Amino acid sequence: MGGGPTMVRASFLNTFSINKNSAQSYPDDVGSGLHDGRTGAVENNTLGYTWNGCPVDAVYHLAFSFPHAESSLILNFTGAGLQEITDENWGLDNVAVFAGAVPPTLTYGPQNQYAAVGDAAAFTTRAAGAVDMTYKWFFHEVPLPAQTNATLSITNVQFTDAGTYSVRVSNTLGFVDSPPVSLTVFASRPEKLWEFATGRGISAPPALGRDGTIYVGSVDGKLYALDAGGSNKWFFATTAPVVCSPSVGVSDQIYFGSRDGRLHAVMPSGSNAWAKATSGLDDSPALAADETIYVGGPNATIYAFMPNGNSRWTRTTG
């Protein structure tokens, strides 16, 4: 396999006794060179040998099969110790590769799209299958006429084009449907107002405070507070990545988890209110109407904290 392990290895020696009652189409007798009149011979499960006018099979037929579910495959065939073309004992030739006939599978499905009125939008998909495939696109589960390509293109997008789309890929052995995706249409193209760079990536959406402050965590281990213009008001540093969205309580206190194994509570000013051990958090805290904070940890435990950081209760699941 290309770039991978050797799938099958075989060695063989092809010998055949030639006498006056036999003949070769190609190549000719060892040492006698090539003959123009015989180089156009067609090999059909033989090397062109005949015995008293009857074909004789002088080919080794090796069959090997293995399962493969990816969208592409590279196979390399190599030979060692092969003879010259004028020697009858040569050949690594006529290697045939067959893919078993199976229903199609999606290797890449359509993705959500966003467009302004008058713009163009496109959904595309890729599928794997050994038999010729056909495509049928749906809008709100209704087939779209004449949309039978792997890509669905929409020109001059209008509000009426907004909604859910999906595709069915079929062959003679079956079909596969993509999950529905959406096209969101705006009245005009959104314009970037500002951007703010954190020390590392951002893995979760921001949260919005009642005064318009934007709170966002970063893999750099910090919670940032930004004003409506994108300027940094303050940041609160933890010792591990923050990969969940913060939650803002009715008291304006901000709650978020960190992979440092603690649930953090930060005051609107950016100062620390409290932190409680929870074995690490990748999900956002949930807040009740009385601002009870509910979080789950990877140790199969659910924690409930009061806004002052005191434990309300702890439950172990499973």
FENKA-V418444 format. One record per residue. N is the residue number from 1. RES is the residue in one small letter. OMEGA is omega in whole degrees, -180 to 180 (NA if undefined). D_LAST is the distance of its C-alpha to the last C-alpha in Angstrom with 2 decimals. Layout:
n:N res:RES omega:OMEGA d_last:D_LAST
n:N res:RES omega:OMEGA d_last:D_LAST
This chain:
n:1 res:m omega:-176 d_last:44.18
n:2 res:g omega:-179 d_last:45.37
n:3 res:g omega:-177 d_last:43.93
n:4 res:g omega:-175 d_last:41.68
n:5 res:p omega:172 d_last:42.07
n:6 res:t omega:-177 d_last:44.97
n:7 res:m omega:-179 d_last:43.99
n:8 res:v omega:178 d_last:47.08
n:9 res:r omega:-180 d_last:50.26
n:10 res:a omega:175 d_last:53.40
n:11 res:s omega:-179 d_last:56.98
n:12 res:f omega:177 d_last:60.04
n:13 res:l omega:-178 d_last:63.81
n:14 res:n omega:177 d_last:65.78
n:15 res:t omega:180 d_last:69.33
n:16 res:f omega:-178 d_last:71.82
n:17 res:s omega:-179 d_last:75.42
n:18 res:i omega:173 d_last:77.83
n:19 res:n omega:-172 d_last:81.29
n:20 res:k omega:-180 d_last:83.97
n:21 res:n omega:-180 d_last:82.21
n:22 res:s omega:-179 d_last:79.00
n:23 res:a omega:176 d_last:78.26
n:24 res:q omega:173 d_last:75.54
n:25 res:s omega:-177 d_last:74.84
n:26 res:y omega:-10 d_last:73.16
n:27 res:p omega:-176 d_last:73.44
n:28 res:d omega:180 d_last:76.73
n:29 res:d omega:-180 d_last:77.96
n:30 res:v omega:176 d_last:76.90
n:31 res:g omega:-175 d_last:79.25
n:32 res:s omega:177 d_last:81.09
n:33 res:g omega:-178 d_last:79.38
n:34 res:l omega:179 d_last:78.23
n:35 res:h omega:-175 d_last:80.30
n:36 res:d omega:-177 d_last:80.17
n:37 res:g omega:-176 d_last:80.70
n:38 res:r omega:-175 d_last:77.58
n:39 res:t omega:-180 d_last:75.01
n:40 res:g omega:-177 d_last:74.04
n:41 res:a omega:178 d_last:72.83
n:42 res:v omega:180 d_last:69.60
n:43 res:e omega:180 d_last:67.15
n:44 res:n omega:-177 d_last:65.34
n:45 res:n omega:175 d_last:63.27
n:46 res:t omega:171 d_last:66.21
n:47 res:l omega:179 d_last:67.91
n:48 res:g omega:179 d_last:71.04
n:49 res:y omega:172 d_last:72.50
n:50 res:t omega:176 d_last:74.81
n:51 res:w omega:-176 d_last:76.57
n:52 res:n omega:177 d_last:79.66
n:53 res:g omega:180 d_last:78.35
n:54 res:c omega:-180 d_last:74.87
n:55 res:p omega:178 d_last:71.75
n:56 res:v omega:-179 d_last:70.01
n:57 res:d omega:179 d_last:66.36
n:58 res:a omega:-178 d_last:66.15
n:59 res:v omega:170 d_last:62.71
n:60 res:y omega:180 d_last:59.56
n:61 res:h omega:-179 d_last:56.77
n:62 res:l omega:179 d_last:53.31
n:63 res:a omega:180 d_last:50.22
n:64 res:f omega:-179 d_last:46.73
n:65 res:s omega:177 d_last:43.64
n:66 res:f omega:179 d_last:40.11
n:67 res:p omega:178 d_last:37.32
n:68 res:h omega:-174 d_last:37.10
n:69 res:a omega:-178 d_last:34.96
n:70 res:e omega:-175 d_last:35.98
n:71 res:s omega:-179 d_last:38.67
n:72 res:s omega:-177 d_last:41.33
n:73 res:l omega:176 d_last:42.48
n:74 res:i omega:177 d_last:45.32
n:75 res:l omega:176 d_last:47.10
n:76 res:n omega:178 d_last:49.92
n:77 res:f omega:-179 d_last:52.56
n:78 res:t omega:178 d_last:54.87
n:79 res:g omega:178 d_last:57.66
n:80 res:a omega:178 d_last:59.30
n:81 res:g omega:180 d_last:62.69
n:82 res:l omega:-179 d_last:63.97
n:83 res:q omega:176 d_last:67.72
n:84 res:e omega:-177 d_last:70.12
n:85 res:i omega:179 d_last:70.52
n:86 res:t omega:179 d_last:73.89
n:87 res:d omega:-177 d_last:72.31
n:88 res:e omega:-177 d_last:71.22
n:89 res:n omega:-177 d_last:68.31
n:90 res:w omega:167 d_last:66.13
n:91 res:g omega:161 d_last:63.37
n:92 res:l omega:-165 d_last:59.82
n:93 res:d omega:173 d_last:60.19
n:94 res:n omega:175 d_last:58.94
n:95 res:v omega:-179 d_last:55.22
n:96 res:a omega:178 d_last:53.39
n:97 res:v omega:-180 d_last:49.75
n:98 res:f omega:174 d_last:48.18
n:99 res:a omega:179 d_last:44.88
n:100 res:g omega:-179 d_last:43.38
n:101 res:a omega:-179 d_last:43.43
n:102 res:v omega:174 d_last:39.97
n:103 res:p omega:-179 d_last:38.80
n:104 res:p omega:172 d_last:38.49
n:105 res:t omega:178 d_last:35.40
n:106 res:l omega:173 d_last:35.02
n:107 res:t omega:175 d_last:35.24
n:108 res:y omega:-179 d_last:35.57
n:109 res:g omega:177 d_last:34.92
n:110 res:p omega:-177 d_last:36.73
n:111 res:q omega:176 d_last:35.60
n:112 res:n omega:-178 d_last:35.89
n:113 res:q omega:180 d_last:39.45
n:114 res:y omega:-178 d_last:41.29
n:115 res:a omega:174 d_last:45.02
n:116 res:a omega:177 d_last:47.79
n:117 res:v omega:-179 d_last:50.30
n:118 res:g omega:178 d_last:52.90
n:119 res:d omega:175 d_last:50.80
n:120 res:a omega:177 d_last:49.58
n:121 res:a omega:-179 d_last:46.04
n:122 res:a omega:170 d_last:44.76
n:123 res:f omega:180 d_last:41.70
n:124 res:t omega:180 d_last:41.59
n:125 res:t omega:174 d_last:39.62
n:126 res:r omega:-177 d_last:39.93
n:127 res:a omega:177 d_last:39.19
n:128 res:a omega:179 d_last:39.68
n:129 res:g omega:-175 d_last:41.39
n:130 res:a omega:-180 d_last:44.33
n:131 res:v omega:180 d_last:46.12
n:132 res:d omega:-175 d_last:47.74
n:133 res:m omega:175 d_last:45.32
n:134 res:t omega:-176 d_last:46.00
n:135 res:y omega:175 d_last:44.33
n:136 res:k omega:-178 d_last:44.02
n:137 res:w omega:-179 d_last:42.82
n:138 res:f omega:173 d_last:41.53
n:139 res:f omega:-174 d_last:41.78
n:140 res:h omega:177 d_last:39.58
n:141 res:e omega:177 d_last:39.11
n:142 res:v omega:-179 d_last:42.91
n:143 res:p omega:176 d_last:44.70
n:144 res:l omega:-178 d_last:46.92
n:145 res:p omega:174 d_last:50.35
n:146 res:a omega:178 d_last:51.71
n:147 res:q omega:-172 d_last:48.52
n:148 res:t omega:178 d_last:48.12
n:149 res:n omega:179 d_last:47.65
n:150 res:a omega:178 d_last:44.68
n:151 res:t omega:174 d_last:45.26
n:152 res:l omega:-179 d_last:45.65
n:153 res:s omega:178 d_last:48.05
n:154 res:i omega:177 d_last:48.77
n:155 res:t omega:178 d_last:51.93
n:156 res:n omega:-177 d_last:52.98
n:157 res:v omega:176 d_last:49.58
n:158 res:q omega:179 d_last:49.78
n:159 res:f omega:180 d_last:47.40
n:160 res:t omega:178 d_last:47.46
n:161 res:d omega:-179 d_last:45.80
n:162 res:a omega:179 d_last:42.64
n:163 res:g omega:-175 d_last:39.65
n:164 res:t omega:180 d_last:37.35
n:165 res:y omega:174 d_last:38.54
n:166 res:s omega:-180 d_last:37.33
n:167 res:v omega:173 d_last:39.04
n:168 res:r omega:177 d_last:39.19
n:169 res:v omega:-174 d_last:40.34
n:170 res:s omega:162 d_last:41.94
n:171 res:n omega:-175 d_last:43.96
n:172 res:t omega:-177 d_last:45.40
n:173 res:l omega:180 d_last:42.19
n:174 res:g omega:-179 d_last:39.74
n:175 res:f omega:175 d_last:38.37
n:176 res:v omega:179 d_last:35.47
n:177 res:d omega:175 d_last:34.78
n:178 res:s omega:170 d_last:33.69
n:179 res:p omega:180 d_last:31.15
n:180 res:p omega:175 d_last:33.20
n:181 res:v omega:-172 d_last:34.33
n:182 res:s omega:168 d_last:36.47
n:183 res:l omega:177 d_last:39.88
n:184 res:t omega:-176 d_last:40.28
n:185 res:v omega:178 d_last:43.91
n:186 res:f omega:178 d_last:45.44
n:187 res:a omega:178 d_last:48.90
n:188 res:s omega:-179 d_last:49.84
n:189 res:r omega:176 d_last:48.49
n:190 res:p omega:177 d_last:46.25
n:191 res:e omega:178 d_last:47.99
n:192 res:k omega:180 d_last:46.35
n:193 res:l omega:-180 d_last:47.02
n:194 res:w omega:173 d_last:45.70
n:195 res:e omega:-180 d_last:43.22
n:196 res:f omega:-178 d_last:41.58
n:197 res:a omega:173 d_last:40.54
n:198 res:t omega:-177 d_last:37.77
n:199 res:g omega:176 d_last:37.72
n:200 res:r omega:-173 d_last:35.19
n:201 res:g omega:176 d_last:33.37
n:202 res:i omega:-174 d_last:31.56
n:203 res:s omega:-175 d_last:28.16
n:204 res:a omega:-180 d_last:27.44
n:205 res:p omega:176 d_last:29.71
n:206 res:p omega:174 d_last:31.45
n:207 res:a omega:-176 d_last:31.16
n:208 res:l omega:176 d_last:34.26
n:209 res:g omega:-178 d_last:35.37
n:210 res:r omega:-180 d_last:37.57
n:211 res:d omega:179 d_last:40.60
n:212 res:g omega:177 d_last:40.05
n:213 res:t omega:-179 d_last:38.65
n:214 res:i omega:180 d_last:36.47
n:215 res:y omega:-179 d_last:33.49
n:216 res:v omega:177 d_last:32.07
n:217 res:g omega:-177 d_last:30.06
n:218 res:s omega:176 d_last:31.13
n:219 res:v omega:176 d_last:30.00
n:220 res:d omega:175 d_last:32.79
n:221 res:g omega:-176 d_last:30.50
n:222 res:k omega:167 d_last:32.38
n:223 res:l omega:-178 d_last:32.03
n:224 res:y omega:172 d_last:35.37
n:225 res:a omega:-177 d_last:37.12
n:226 res:l omega:175 d_last:39.83
n:227 res:d omega:-174 d_last:42.47
n:228 res:a omega:179 d_last:43.41
n:229 res:g omega:178 d_last:45.90
n:230 res:g omega:179 d_last:43.45
n:231 res:s omega:-179 d_last:44.66
n:232 res:n omega:177 d_last:42.33
n:233 res:k omega:178 d_last:42.23
n:234 res:w omega:170 d_last:39.99
n:235 res:f omega:178 d_last:37.02
n:236 res:f omega:-173 d_last:34.36
n:237 res:a omega:168 d_last:33.41
n:238 res:t omega:-176 d_last:30.16
n:239 res:t omega:-178 d_last:29.88
n:240 res:a omega:-177 d_last:27.57
n:241 res:p omega:172 d_last:27.31
n:242 res:v omega:-173 d_last:26.42
n:243 res:v omega:178 d_last:24.91
n:244 res:c omega:175 d_last:23.68
n:245 res:s omega:174 d_last:25.87
n:246 res:p omega:175 d_last:26.72
n:247 res:s omega:-178 d_last:26.51
n:248 res:v omega:-179 d_last:29.57
n:249 res:g omega:179 d_last:29.51
n:250 res:v omega:176 d_last:32.27
n:251 res:s omega:-176 d_last:33.57
n:252 res:d omega:174 d_last:34.02
n:253 res:q omega:-176 d_last:31.69
n:254 res:i omega:-179 d_last:29.79
n:255 res:y omega:178 d_last:26.12
n:256 res:f omega:178 d_last:24.69
n:257 res:g omega:178 d_last:22.34
n:258 res:s omega:176 d_last:23.60
n:259 res:r omega:171 d_last:22.46
n:260 res:d omega:176 d_last:24.04
n:261 res:g omega:-177 d_last:20.67
n:262 res:r omega:168 d_last:21.87
n:263 res:l omega:-176 d_last:22.06
n:264 res:h omega:172 d_last:25.82
n:265 res:a omega:-177 d_last:27.98
n:266 res:v omega:179 d_last:31.54
n:267 res:m omega:-179 d_last:34.49
n:268 res:p omega:179 d_last:36.69
n:269 res:s omega:-177 d_last:39.25
n:270 res:g omega:179 d_last:36.96
n:271 res:s omega:-178 d_last:36.60
n:272 res:n omega:175 d_last:33.40
n:273 res:a omega:176 d_last:31.94
n:274 res:w omega:176 d_last:28.92
n:275 res:a omega:-178 d_last:26.02
n:276 res:k omega:180 d_last:22.66
n:277 res:a omega:180 d_last:20.40
n:278 res:t omega:-179 d_last:17.10
n:279 res:s omega:176 d_last:16.71
n:280 res:g omega:-177 d_last:18.31
n:281 res:l omega:172 d_last:18.29
n:282 res:d omega:-178 d_last:19.20
n:283 res:d omega:-177 d_last:18.72
n:284 res:s omega:174 d_last:21.02
n:285 res:p omega:174 d_last:20.35
n:286 res:a omega:-177 d_last:20.43
n:287 res:l omega:175 d_last:23.08
n:288 res:a omega:-179 d_last:23.65
n:289 res:a omega:178 d_last:27.20
n:290 res:d omega:179 d_last:27.47
n:291 res:e omega:167 d_last:26.32
n:292 res:t omega:-177 d_last:23.00
n:293 res:i omega:180 d_last:21.17
n:294 res:y omega:178 d_last:17.52
n:295 res:v omega:175 d_last:15.94
n:296 res:g omega:180 d_last:12.69
n:297 res:g omega:179 d_last:12.69
n:298 res:p omega:178 d_last:11.94
n:299 res:n omega:178 d_last:10.18
n:300 res:a omega:-179 d_last:6.97
n:301 res:t omega:174 d_last:8.99
n:302 res:i omega:-179 d_last:11.06
n:303 res:y omega:173 d_last:14.60
n:304 res:a omega:-179 d_last:17.44
n:305 res:f omega:173 d_last:20.94
n:306 res:m omega:-177 d_last:24.35
n:307 res:p omega:179 d_last:27.17
n:308 res:n omega:178 d_last:28.68
n:309 res:g omega:177 d_last:25.64
n:310 res:n omega:179 d_last:24.63
n:311 res:s omega:174 d_last:21.01
n:312 res:r omega:172 d_last:20.36
n:313 res:w omega:177 d_last:16.82
n:314 res:t omega:179 d_last:13.57
n:315 res:r omega:176 d_last:10.05
n:316 res:t omega:180 d_last:6.88
n:317 res:t omega:176 d_last:3.80
n:318 res:g omega:NA d_last:0.00
